[in-house]
Amino acid sequence: MLGYITLGTNDLDAASRFYDSLFNEINVERRMAGSEKHGYVVWGHDSPTTNFSVIKPHNNETAQPGNGQMAAISADSPEKVKALYVKALELGGSCEGKPGERSNGFYAAYFRDLDGNKLNAFCMISEEIQGSIS
């Protein structure tokens, strides 16, 4: 349904390093980048899936995280969810909710990036392993 999601940043270089390293955990690569004047970076897969980008606001105002907004990063296993969460914290992100099963097979971890944007990493787990993950 979504083609891409964009989050604002006040330091494109730092945000780019953060997401390059974070997305390396799930084999997601940079797809394109803008010029110095129109600074942005986009990550995604070769396949037609939703891309993720960071951008310096076009109006030159300070980028600010939105209250109630969150981008969710799909992972293929609880181990990948944990790896993304751990990597985000190693890179200077902050915890918003440790990895764990939430409900109905939804396994997630919540964190903020360097600009304070809220993200989560999630996967759906089968009934056979629900409740057995620590």
C-alpha positions in Angstrom: 0.0 0.0 0.0 2.7 2.5 0.9 5.5 3.4 -1.5 7.8 5.0 1.0 8.0 6.6 4.4 10.1 9.7 5.1 11.4 10.9 8.5 13.0 14.3 9.1 16.5 14.7 10.3 18.7 17.6 11.5 22.0 15.8 10.7 21.7 13.9 7.4 25.3 12.4 7.7 24.7 11.0 11.2 21.2 9.7 10.3 22.6 8.1 7.2 25.3 6.3 9.1 22.7 5.2 11.7 20.4 3.7 9.1 23.1 2.3 6.9 24.3 0.2 9.9 20.8 -0.6 11.2 19.5 -1.7 7.8 22.6 -3.8 7.3 21.1 -6.1 9.9 18.3 -7.1 7.5 20.2 -6.7 4.2 18.5 -3.5 3.2 20.6 -1.2 1.1 20.7 2.5 0.0 18.7 2.9 -3.1 19.3 6.7 -3.8 20.5 9.9 -2.3 19.9 13.6 -3.1 22.2 16.4 -3.6 23.7 18.6 -0.8 20.9 21.2 -1.5 18.1 18.6 -1.4 19.5 16.2 1.1 17.9 12.9 1.5 18.8 9.1 1.5 16.5 6.2 0.6 16.9 2.6 1.6 15.0 -0.5 0.3 15.1 -3.8 -1.6 15.2 -4.5 -5.3 11.6 -5.8 -5.1 8.7 -3.4 -5.1 8.3 -2.9 -1.3 7.9 0.1 0.8 11.1 2.2 0.9 12.4 4.2 3.9 14.0 7.6 3.7 15.4 10.4 5.8 15.4 14.0 4.7 16.4 17.5 5.8 13.1 19.5 5.8 12.6 21.3 2.6 11.5 24.5 4.4 14.8 24.6 6.3 13.0 24.4 9.7 14.1 22.1 12.4 13.1 18.4 11.9 10.9 17.2 14.8 9.5 13.8 15.6 5.7 13.7 15.5 3.7 12.7 18.5 1.9 9.5 17.8 3.9 8.8 14.6 6.0 5.7 14.2 7.6 3.7 11.4 7.6 -0.1 11.6 10.4 -2.2 10.2 9.4 -5.7 9.1 11.8 -8.5 10.2 11.6 -12.2 9.4 12.2 -13.5 12.9 12.3 -12.6 16.6 16.1 -12.8 16.4 16.2 -10.1 13.7 13.9 -8.0 15.8 16.3 -8.3 18.7 19.3 -7.6 16.4 17.7 -4.4 15.0 16.8 -3.2 18.5 20.3 -3.9 19.9 22.0 -2.3 16.9 19.8 0.8 17.2 20.8 1.2 20.9 24.5 0.6 20.0 24.3 3.4 17.4 23.0 5.9 19.9 19.2 5.3 19.7 17.1 5.0 22.8 14.8 2.3 24.1 11.0 2.7 23.9 10.2 -0.9 24.6 12.4 -4.0 24.8 11.9 -6.9 22.4 9.1 -9.2 23.3 5.8 -10.8 22.3 3.0 -8.2 22.5 -0.2 -10.1 21.6 -1.6 -12.5 19.0 1.8 -13.5 17.7 3.0 -9.9 17.3 6.7 -9.7 18.4 8.2 -6.2 18.5 10.8 -3.9 19.9 10.5 -0.1 20.0 13.3 2.5 19.8 14.0 6.1 18.8 16.6 7.2 16.2 19.2 10.0 16.7 16.5 12.6 15.9 14.0 11.2 18.3 11.8 9.5 15.6 10.0 6.5 17.0 10.4 3.2 15.2 9.7 -0.4 15.9 11.0 -3.7 14.5 8.4 -6.5 14.3 7.6 -9.9 13.1 4.6 -12.3 13.4 5.4 -15.6 15.1 3.5 -18.8 14.8 1.3 -20.3 17.5 3.8 -23.1 18.1 6.5 -20.7 19.3 4.3 -18.1 21.0 5.1 -17.8 24.7 8.3 -19.7 24.3 10.4 -16.7 23.2 12.4 -14.9 25.9 
